[in-house]
Amino acid sequence: MPKSNRVGIFPVISSSAERVVLGFDDLHLDFRIVVDVTALDETARRVTATTLVHRNNLLGRIYLATTRLRSCQSRSPLRG
């Protein structure tokens, strides 16, 4: 089976046994998803995902500002 250079829509930038970096560069921003796997013992693993965004210009700043605004508006308090 050939090894894929994508995970879903995201190209693989680099990978190792402990880390995979996915992402892409665009005119307005550069985006990365970093997934780290750390061994806790012989059978347990901790998986950590981190997102990174570098804004390249004003359009990138505007895009992130509207994304944050939509994210805040879509949150609702938990109800018991």
Stockholm file with secondary structure:
# STOCKHOLM 1.0

chainA/1-80         MPKSNRVGIFPVISSSAERVVLGFDDLHLDFRIVVDVTALDETARRVTATTLVHRNNLLGRIYLATTRLRSCQSRSPLRG
#=GR chainA/1-80 SS CCCCSEETTEEEEEECSSEEEEEEECSSEEEEEEEEEEESSSSCEEEEEEEEEEECSHHHHHHHHHHHHHHHHHCCCCCC
#=GC SS_cons        CCCCSEETTEEEEEECSSEEEEEEECSSEEEEEEEEEEESSSSCEEEEEEEEEEECSHHHHHHHHHHHHHHHHHCCCCCC
//
